[in-house]
Amino acid sequence: ADDDKYDIIPASQRPDGTWRKEVKVKKGYVPPDEVKKFETKGSKWRDDQIPGFVPGMDPEAFAATQQKPKSQHQRRNENRKKRKEEEAKAGVSVDDVEGGVGKVTLKEEADKTEQAPVDPKEALQKRIRNLKKKLKQIEELKSKADKGELTPNQEQADKIASKPAVEEEIKTLEEELAAMA
């Protein structure tokens, strides 16, 4: 007679992975864990709608707004692919380019530098600027050595000793520059 009044719900696994034990319940009873969540018609309708889509909006315009902008890496990779395709169409492969890199000689590089027009006045001014910079470094080294902040090594001592020669070279270059003007 008890079999007609009760049902046995078998053991089952919960969504979180734990197990429910077997339960004896009255016929027609549904445990709270098994009851489906109540949804209104409005919430079902809202869930069916596409988020961000406004009624009356052009579907093509909506599709354009949904495309995410490409990241910097994606754009870089696309450009790399395009370049490889263009090189393949041109008949030049990456391997050919890599193989040709080792064949470049110093003479070719020297020819390129000689082609640039050089103004002797500008070259003198540049040389004077570089020498003045070197003189400033020498003076800083000397002052640090005099204060005892620095004990100069051989290279630094040679640099300090070259101060009169640098000053003399600056003087002669400035005279040459004055003669050109």
Secondary structure, DSSP 8 states (H G I E B T S, - for coil): -HHHHEEEE--EE-TTS-EE--EEEETT---GGGS-----HHHHHHHHS-TT--TT--HHHHHHHHS----HHHHHHHHHHHHHHHHHHHT--HHHHHHHHTT--HHHHHHHHHHS---HHHHHHHHHHHHHHHHHHHHHHHHHHHHTS----HHHHHHHHTHHHHHHHHHHHHHHHHHH-
